[in-house]
């Protein structure tokens, strides 16, 4: 093959980062693989770029009203706040456990069944989507609250969004369609 035949292919490989070109040296392999490109891409995408709107209720909201909101919004978990500060999370499993007994859903507040701080796993806007994905898998949960620190001690957080398994799957589909 001639150089002119290879040049367009070499240009594509150089633009994609698989090859690099240096004067008087020529073309050489950069050592990067497809998997390292995926990893780099996931590390470069910030949570703030893909987070969705959180579903938030007050700690004193009844289980019935919270459950209705869970189904109306079609989500797997609800974030619970107290005066705007993240207090806990209630998932479908929490609601199911509470309904097993003889609980009056209209009288019991969601604060009684939620998972409370500091037992919550969360992410911040500057975290990478890869870090969020790792937390979802390691803790075997369906969603993560995206928080913003309110106090300087790092004990109070305001919910600004959420990251779910669906959010990450949607991101993978978008990345797959674009490349």
N, C-alpha and C positions, 0 to 999 in steps of 0.2 A: 504494500500500500504506500501511497505517496503521502507526504506531509499535508498537502492540501485536503486530502480525504480525511485525515485524522483530526485536523484542526477544529472543526465544529464540535466533535465529540470531546476533545480535550478541553475546549472552552466550557462546555456544559459541566464536565467533571470538576473543573477549576471553580466555577461559580457555585457549585453545590458544596465545595469544601473538601471533596474527597481527594482531589489532587491540588498541588500548589505549583506555581511556576516561578522560577528564578532565572534572571539573566545569566548566561554562561554556565548554568547548571542544567536547566531543562525542567521537565516535569517530574514530580516525585509524589509519592503517596503520603498523605498527612497522618495516617494512622487512625483516623476516625472511622467509626462504623456507623451503620444506620441506627443502631441502638443508642450510641452516644449522642447522635443528633436529636433523637426523641427525648432523651434525658435532659439535654441542654435546653430544649424547647420548653419542657415542663418546668424546669427550674426558672426559666425566664418569665413565665406567665405568673402574674401576681393574683392573689385572691381577690383583690379589689376589682380586677378586670372581668371576673366571671361570677361574682357573688349575686345572689338573688334576694328579693325582699323577705325579711323574716316575718313570721306570724307570732305576734306577741300578745300575751294577756297579763293582767295584773294578778298578783299572788292571791287575792281574795275572790277572784272569779270562780263561780261554781263549776264543779266537774261537768255538769250538764251543758252549760254554756261553752265551756272549753272544748268538750267533745263535739258539739255542734260546729264550732269553728274549725276544728280539726278536719271534719268531713266536708264542710263547705269550701274550705281552702284546698282540699285534697293534698294534705301534707302528712308526713309521718311523725312529726314532733312539733311541739309548741314551746316557745321560749317564754319563761315566766319572769316578770320583773317586779320590783318593789320600788316605787318612786323613781322609775326610769333606770334602775340599776339591775343588772342580770342577777336573778336569785336562783334560777333553776331551769330545768328542762323536763317536760313530760312527753313521753312517747306513747305510741299505740299500745305497747306492752304494759306501760304503767296504768293506762286507762282500763285495759283488760283485767289486770290484777285487781283493781279497785272495784270492778263490777262483779267479781266472783263472790263476794260476800253479800251481805244484806245492807249495802250502802245506799243512802238516799243521795242521789247525784245532784239534787237541787240544793242540798244543805251543806255538803262538804266542799270546801275550797280546794282549788288545784294545788295550793301550797302544801296540802297534806300528802299528796302522792308523788310529787315531783322529785327528781334527783337534784340535790342542792349543791351550791357552791360550797367548798372548793373541789368537789368531786367531778366537776365538768371539764370536758376537753373542748378547747376552742382554738380559733386561729385569729390572726390579725390581718389587716389589709395588706401589709408588706410581706407576709409569708408567701412562699411559692405554692402553686397548685400541687406540686409534687409532695411538699410537706403536708398539705391538707389531706391528700390521698393516703399517705402513709398513716396519718392519725386515724382516718376512717377505718382502715383495714386493721391496724393494731388494736384498736379499742372495740372493734366489731359494732360500730354504730352507723346509723343511716344519715345523720346530718351533724354539722358543726356550726355553732354560732360564730359569726364574724364579729369581733368586739373591738371597742376602742377604750383604752384605759382612761378612767375618769380621775382617779387620785394618783398621786405620785408614788404611793406605796405599792401599787399594783394589786390591790384587793377589790376594787370596784370597777366594773366594766359596763359600758353601754352597748347594746346590741345594734349593729349597723347592717347586718346581712346574714346570710346563711350559705353554706356550701353543702350540697347533698351528693349522693352517689349519682343521681340523675344529672346534676349540674356537670359533674366530671365526665359522665358518659356523653353528654351533649357536646362538651368541649372536644372529646376524642373524635366524634363524628365530624365536627367542623374542621378539625385539623386534617382528618383523612380526606375530606372533600376538597380542601384547598391545595393539598400537595400531591 
